[in-house]
Structures are given as structure tokens and as C-alpha cells.
Amino acid sequence: MHPGTLVYNTARYAGWSSLEPMWQQIEEIGTDVISIGAAFPEGINLIGYSQGGLLARAILQRFPMHNVRNFISLSSPQAGQYGTRFLHLFFPDLVCETAYELFYSHIGQHISVGNYWNDPHHQKLYYKYSKFLPYVNNEVNTFNNSDYKTGLTKLKQMVLIGGPDDGVITPWQSSHFGYYDSNETIVEMHNRSIYKDDAIGLKTLDKQGRLKIIIVPGIPHCDWHNNISIVDQFLLPYLD
């Protein structure tokens, strides 16, 4: 599909181990990304699917010395998750309305999904307990704020792909940094403070034509990475 390009697919944190804490995964996979990049000083591409897209984005922020040129996020909960359909395999009785009781606790923060569970009705608990998403979104002031922005603004391109028939990422607009307000009304990325305040560089990338928002209807969540037409139309054109 992309002749001459070497492809590295990490085997870390597959299956059930994907439930390990996000920061733990970021440290280990991020070290791999930096090592791979060092072998290709001209730069590399980084593609992440589903939770992997959020991990990949955070790796770019955690390791701002990276040499990733193009980052593609394929149906990933960049603004968080407030839907339990995909969680029933792991937590059969979990429902949105009460999931915060698990995820917004010290125990819940040892689960990857808990790290980016963004309950629009319990924002005080989100900021109190969440150890991950508010930080990589620069919603919390830390000494890493500048690095977290630099890690993204140095990209040649950021491509965000998602669609209304995903069925897992909830709301599906989270794949484009859109999210619910307290009434569960969608607030698009451009109207959220993360964009308006340029907290992590989305506005900078957008104004310079380096942020691509792609909406593709008719694609269920488990089909994104297996659909050849998606790869041909929406991934390959952004690789160099």
C-alpha cells in the first residue's frame, strides 16, 4: 500500500493488558516510538486506532523531542469517553450513569478507561480524580504544560478521523475533540475552550492548515482499521 515504508506495530498492551493505566502504557510504548524515530532521522508517521490514538497523542506530548511528522488518530476518544457499549466485555453491569462511582476513585484510576472517562454530569469528580485526560488536555496547570503543547504543534499534520456510525466512541465527536456539555449537547471542537484557548495547539495547527478533520459515515468502530477504502482514501494520502 505504501511501497518502501517500514511498518512497526507495537505488541505491547494487547488484549486485556490494554486496561493497564494510560501513563504506564505511554511510558513504555513512548520509549519504543522514540527509539524507532532515532533510526529514521528524516522523521516518521504515527497512527493510532481507538484507545491507541489517544495513547499516541499523549506520547507525542509526553515525549516532545519526538520526530513524528504526521499523526493520524483513527476513531479515538481524544476528548474522553461517556459510553459503555465496548466496556460490557470487561464490566458487564456497567452503565454510564453510575460508571463514575468506579472510575472516579483511586481503584478506578488504575484502569485505562477510567483515565479518560469524562462524565459531563460529574466534572468536579473528573478533575479531582482523573490522573490523565485533564493533564494531557492542559486543563490542569503543571510544569509540563508547555511540553504538552510543543509536542503537538511541531507536527507537520494532525489528522483526526471519526464518524457518526462508530457505535463505540461516545460521543463520536470526541474523535475530533468535540464533547458533551452538562446537558449532553454536543459542543464542537471549535467552540470548546481546549481550542479557543489553544491549550494544546489545536488552534495553531488549524490556523496553519495542519489540522485535518475527517468525518466518514457508515463505518462501525471495529471496521476502521480493516477497511481498505478507509486506508486508501484517508490514511495513505497523509503519509510521506
Secondary structure, DSSP 8 states (H G I E B T S, - for coil): --TT-------TT-GGGGGS-HHHHHHHHHHHHHHHHHT-TT-EEEEEETHHHHHHHHHHHH-TT--EEEEEEES--TT-B---GGGTTT-TT--HHHHHHHHSSTTGGGSHHHHHB--TT-HHHHHHH-SSHHHHTT-S--TTHHHHHHHHHT-SEEEEEE-TT-SSSSSGGGGGT-EE-TTS-EE-GGGSHHHHTTSSSHHHHHHTT-EEEEE-TT--GGGGGG-HHHIIIIIGGG--
